[in-house]
Amino acid sequence: MRKIIVFSLCLITGLIISQLLPGMLGDAFYPDFSTAVKFTLSVALAYIMINVGREFELDKKQWRSYSRDYYVAMMTAAFPWLFVAFYYMSLLPENLFWDWEAWKENLLLSRFAAPTSAGILFAMLAAVGLKSSWVYKKIQVLAIFDDLDTILLMIPLQIFMVGLHGELLIILVVVILLLVFGWKRLNAYRPASKVV
């Protein structure tokens, strides 16, 4: 329980500091600081995602049984996204609420801003030592599917916004190749069991 309290306090402290720092550092130092923080954040997030993926196990023979899990993960990603998009649109002047160009901009922006709970819940359960519980394994599946859904939704959304350009076509091909590779290599690595 102590780890949960510490993790929660770190999240709250980070939120507060993120709101105060731009004003404290000023225009001279904040851009460089922001670049360093974004890079560090990307590395840390990549580490977390790779670790989640390394521990992910899926029974490929029963892939249809995961359809409900994917649906739940898709809804937990889509509802916050749509709520944030509506919130952003409500902040604009009233005449822009029905403007399709404003919606396209806000749909993409809100996809990045919308919270997902599965990843945080997943980390909190690991912190309290519930790594072997069925709830942890279920949330792990939901977290992976939530991230997969976000990736799969972002590509059509970007194509819809800017059209199918060469760069997006390359990204689409790379994502498809990585998904095929990941599916083929899923559960291919089995660590040797320890001999006592």
C-alpha positions as MATLAB code, in Angstrom:
seq = 'MRKIIVFSLCLITGLIISQLLPGMLGDAFYPDFSTAVKFTLSVALAYIMINVGREFELDKKQWRSYSRDYYVAMMTAAFPWLFVAFYYMSLLPENLFWDWEAWKENLLLSRFAAPTSAGILFAMLAAVGLKSSWVYKKIQVLAIFDDLDTILLMIPLQIFMVGLHGELLIILVVVILLLVFGWKRLNAYRPASKVV';
ca = [
       0.000    0.000    0.000;
       2.928    2.318    0.683;
       4.091    2.041   -2.947;
       0.624    3.009   -4.202;
       0.635    6.105   -1.983;
       4.158    7.026   -3.152;
       3.246    6.503   -6.843;
       0.062    8.556   -6.441;
       1.944   11.368   -4.689;
       4.541   11.346   -7.481;
       1.770   11.666  -10.092;
       0.114   14.550   -8.243;
       3.450   16.283   -7.613;
       4.370   15.931  -11.278;
       1.082   17.473  -12.341;
       1.519   20.430  -10.006;
       5.146   21.026  -11.010;
       4.248   20.790  -14.712;
       1.832   23.676  -14.254;
       4.216   25.843  -12.215;
       7.500   25.295  -14.072;
       6.820   27.278  -17.265;
       6.182   30.427  -15.240;
       9.140   29.830  -12.911;
      11.700   29.144  -15.656;
      10.530   31.861  -18.020;
      10.860   32.071  -21.774;
      14.670   31.910  -21.705;
      15.118   28.506  -20.042;
      11.801   26.688  -20.470;
      12.150   25.654  -24.171;
      15.471   23.839  -23.539;
      14.131   22.298  -20.343;
      10.956   21.201  -22.135;
      12.958   19.516  -24.909;
      15.063   17.590  -22.373;
      11.990   16.526  -20.395;
      10.145   15.384  -23.535;
      13.131   13.296  -24.618;
      13.505   11.741  -21.146;
       9.772   11.095  -20.993;
       9.831    9.366  -24.382;
      12.699    7.113  -23.300;
      10.960    6.247  -20.011;
       7.665    5.566  -21.770;
       9.393    3.379  -24.349;
      11.039    1.412  -21.529;
       7.684    0.885  -19.804;
       5.988   -0.175  -23.039;
       8.768   -2.588  -23.949;
       8.635   -4.145  -20.479;
       4.857   -4.535  -20.671;
       5.236   -6.151  -24.081;
       7.981   -8.497  -22.934;
       5.767   -9.932  -20.214;
       2.722  -10.177  -22.471;
       1.423  -13.676  -23.125;
      -1.420  -14.483  -25.431;
      -2.760  -17.883  -26.446;
      -2.659  -17.543  -30.225;
      -4.767  -20.679  -30.689;
      -7.660  -19.046  -28.864;
      -7.338  -15.557  -30.338;
     -11.110  -15.229  -30.783;
     -11.602  -15.354  -27.011;
      -9.788  -12.008  -26.768;
     -12.364  -10.168  -28.881;
     -14.320   -9.018  -25.796;
     -11.093   -7.808  -24.175;
     -10.223   -5.831  -27.293;
     -13.719   -4.327  -27.371;
     -13.426   -3.246  -23.705;
      -9.946   -1.798  -24.328;
     -11.191    0.011  -27.418;
     -14.051    1.576  -25.440;
     -11.761    2.623  -22.574;
      -9.593    4.384  -25.143;
     -12.402    5.806  -27.311;
     -14.711    7.270  -24.661;
     -12.096    9.494  -22.954;
     -10.881   10.529  -26.404;
     -14.364   11.605  -27.508;
     -15.102   13.309  -24.176;
     -11.876   15.322  -24.424;
     -12.673   16.187  -28.064;
     -16.114   17.493  -27.059;
     -14.546   19.414  -24.184;
     -12.007   21.062  -26.504;
     -14.740   21.916  -28.991;
     -16.810   23.495  -26.217;
     -13.892   25.845  -25.460;
     -13.964   27.250  -28.991;
     -16.335   30.019  -30.066;
     -19.864   28.750  -30.670;
     -19.771   29.170  -34.442;
     -16.768   26.778  -34.684;
     -18.550   23.865  -32.990;
     -20.028   22.820  -36.345;
     -16.843   23.549  -38.316;
     -15.411   20.328  -39.708;
     -11.855   21.676  -39.892;
     -11.933   22.490  -36.162;
     -13.226   19.000  -35.421;
     -10.439   17.374  -37.430;
      -7.797   19.338  -35.527;
      -9.362   18.596  -32.141;
      -9.911   14.897  -32.825;
      -6.186   14.420  -33.377;
      -5.180   16.672  -30.495;
      -7.594   15.034  -28.056;
      -6.316   11.573  -28.967;
      -2.991   12.522  -27.416;
      -4.565   14.330  -24.453;
      -7.138   11.693  -23.493;
      -6.229    9.630  -20.423;
      -6.127    5.871  -20.403;
      -6.521    4.122  -17.109;
      -5.349    0.605  -17.945;
      -1.640    1.449  -17.951;
      -1.763    3.284  -14.622;
      -3.866    0.551  -13.010;
      -1.462   -2.038  -14.396;
       1.542   -0.283  -12.801;
      -0.286    0.166   -9.481;
      -1.192   -3.537   -9.263;
       2.428   -4.465   -9.903;
       3.488   -2.048   -7.161;
       1.347   -3.790   -4.527;
       2.599   -7.233   -5.481;
      -0.433   -8.548   -7.367;
       1.647   -9.589  -10.365;
       0.486  -13.195  -10.212;
      -3.239  -12.418   -9.850;
      -5.753  -12.926  -12.656;
      -6.755   -9.254  -12.401;
      -3.178   -8.208  -13.206;
      -3.067  -10.511  -16.229;
      -6.441   -9.246  -17.467;
      -5.400   -5.602  -17.075;
      -2.139   -6.377  -18.844;
      -4.128   -7.652  -21.831;
      -6.360   -4.566  -21.697;
      -3.340   -2.229  -21.518;
      -1.719   -3.866  -24.556;
      -4.980   -3.797  -26.526;
      -5.572   -0.176  -25.478;
      -2.171    0.835  -26.859;
      -2.711   -1.244  -29.995;
      -6.071    0.411  -30.541;
      -4.519    3.851  -30.122;
      -1.854    3.072  -32.726;
      -4.374    1.558  -35.136;
      -6.737    4.518  -34.730;
      -4.067    7.211  -35.090;
      -3.015    6.151  -38.587;
      -6.473    6.401  -40.217;
      -7.099    9.615  -38.291;
      -3.906   11.183  -39.644;
      -4.687    9.939  -43.167;
      -8.160   11.421  -42.806;
      -6.717   14.759  -41.713;
      -3.868   15.270  -44.163;
      -4.517   12.694  -46.869;
      -2.483    9.668  -47.853;
       0.997   11.100  -48.348;
       4.178    9.133  -48.858;
       5.294    9.544  -45.230;
       2.014    8.172  -43.865;
       2.116    5.308  -46.344;
       5.584    4.398  -45.076;
       4.349    4.557  -41.462;
       1.364    2.375  -42.374;
       3.591   -0.248  -44.008;
       6.023   -0.220  -41.051;
       3.186   -0.612  -38.519;
       1.658   -3.499  -40.481;
       5.047   -5.215  -40.791;
       5.713   -4.761  -37.055;
       2.282   -6.139  -36.155;
       2.809   -9.189  -38.391;
       6.299   -9.701  -36.951;
       4.987   -9.303  -33.408;
       2.167  -11.786  -34.027;
       4.555  -14.367  -35.486;
       7.104  -13.908  -32.686;
       4.520  -13.724  -29.876;
       5.435  -16.276  -27.194;
       8.396  -17.478  -29.307;
      10.852  -16.730  -26.520;
      10.476  -18.907  -23.468;
      13.040  -18.392  -20.711;
      14.647  -21.611  -19.556;
      13.112  -22.854  -16.336;
      15.435  -22.817  -13.368;
      16.751  -26.185  -12.300;
      16.937  -26.499   -8.528;
];
